[in-house]
Amino acid sequence: MKKKVIIVGGEGNGGVIASCIEDNQKRYNDYEWEIVGFINDFEEQVCGYPVIGPLSSIKRFLDTTDYYFSWGIHLVGRNVLTEKMYREANIPKNRLATIIHKSAFVAKNAIIEPGVFIMANCYVGPQAIIGSSSLIMANSMIGHNIEMGELCHCSVGAIMTGYSKMGICSDIAVGSTILAYKKIGAFAMLGAASLATHDIPDYEIHVGSPAKFLKRIKED
Ligand SMILES: CC(C)(COP(=O)(O)OP(=O)(O)OC[C@H]1O[C@@H](n2cnc3c(N)ncnc32)[C@H](O)[C@@H]1OP(=O)(O)O)[C@@H](O)C(=O)NCCC(=O)NCCS
């Protein structure tokens, strides 16, 4: 039976989530999810789907429907604000949609918490733990025994080597790599095409190979 999902966000991450659902339907005959529309404070439609309300309307949809929600807001470099909006939305775990592209490999003993999104051609290794509402974009390699906190974002082609960690609401940008046993701190970020050879402290952005401190993230 199709479950109805509202995507929270815009055409960036939200549009990617919609395209995953569409592709699972079209090429893999997988009709687990049906898109009702988007929640967005600024637009009237996103990628051809109606915007059915602003962020403040989430509670009404929780109370009056059985719709699920896919959280697609992840503001790069403004991770504290992202987490604040997520907490305010207060979507219970049993109403979060877990959406995985059919071409992704997910080891059977990996733990995928509610609300996770995994796009095409990703690999998630054995005993990996992926926190709620984390976004794993196409071609990302998520190694064995990694620990990813809630609300993280792995951009296209990012790599977490085995036993590495990501703190809550942290980012690894396009084409970046965390070496084994290293940690990206809470609300921190590893920049595009960068290599984390050391732990990155909470709230800091590091770039380059090996990655060095660039600046702190905005804490608004
Ligand atoms: C980390 C990041 C946010 C920094 O962006 P920024 O704050 O706008 O930084 P700037 O472009 O002003 O660059 C500041 C300096 O850092 C350097 N720098 C920025 N990003 C770098 C990177 N990834 N690797 C190496 N050096 C980098 C710049 O060359 C510049 O150096 P300079 O002062 O010597 O000229 C950006 O590099 C990044 O990774 N963005 C995320 C991309 C992504 O994955 N988006 C999601 C996909 S849709």
The ligand as an ORCA input file, in Angstrom:
! r2SCAN-3c Opt
* xyz 0 1
  C      33.371     24.836      2.871
  C      32.686     25.819      1.969
  C      31.242     26.050      2.458
  C      33.459     27.118      2.011
  O      32.787     28.077      1.252
  P      33.005     29.644      1.541
  O      32.799     29.930      2.988
  O      32.146     30.361      0.560
  O      34.507     29.853      1.290
  P      35.194     30.745      0.163
  O      34.756     30.264     -1.183
  O      34.957     32.179      0.506
  O      36.714     30.385      0.338
  C      37.494     30.851      1.411
  C      38.893     30.291      1.210
  O      38.869     28.884      1.440
  C      39.268     28.174      0.263
  N      38.366     27.041      0.119
  C      37.016     27.069      0.161
  N      36.536     25.832      0.032
  C      37.597     25.020     -0.113
  C      37.708     23.626     -0.282
  N      36.633     22.840     -0.303
  N      38.936     23.099     -0.394
  C      40.029     23.884     -0.350
  N      39.987     25.244     -0.174
  C      38.765     25.781     -0.060
  C      39.107     29.166     -0.881
  O      39.970     28.859     -1.936
  C      39.445     30.463     -0.200
  O      40.845     30.551     -0.080
  P      41.610     31.984     -0.248
  O      41.080     32.846      0.856
  O      43.031     31.614     -0.095
  O      41.231     32.469     -1.585
  C      32.642     25.286      0.499
  O      33.941     25.053      0.033
  C      31.939     23.961      0.383
  O      32.475     22.918      0.619
  N      30.633     24.012      0.034
  C      29.781     22.836      0.049
  C      29.567     22.282     -1.328
  C      28.565     21.188     -1.261
  O      28.881     20.047     -1.060
  N      27.284     21.568     -1.447
  C      26.204     20.617     -1.425
  C      25.983     20.064     -2.772
  S      24.552     20.685     -3.520
*
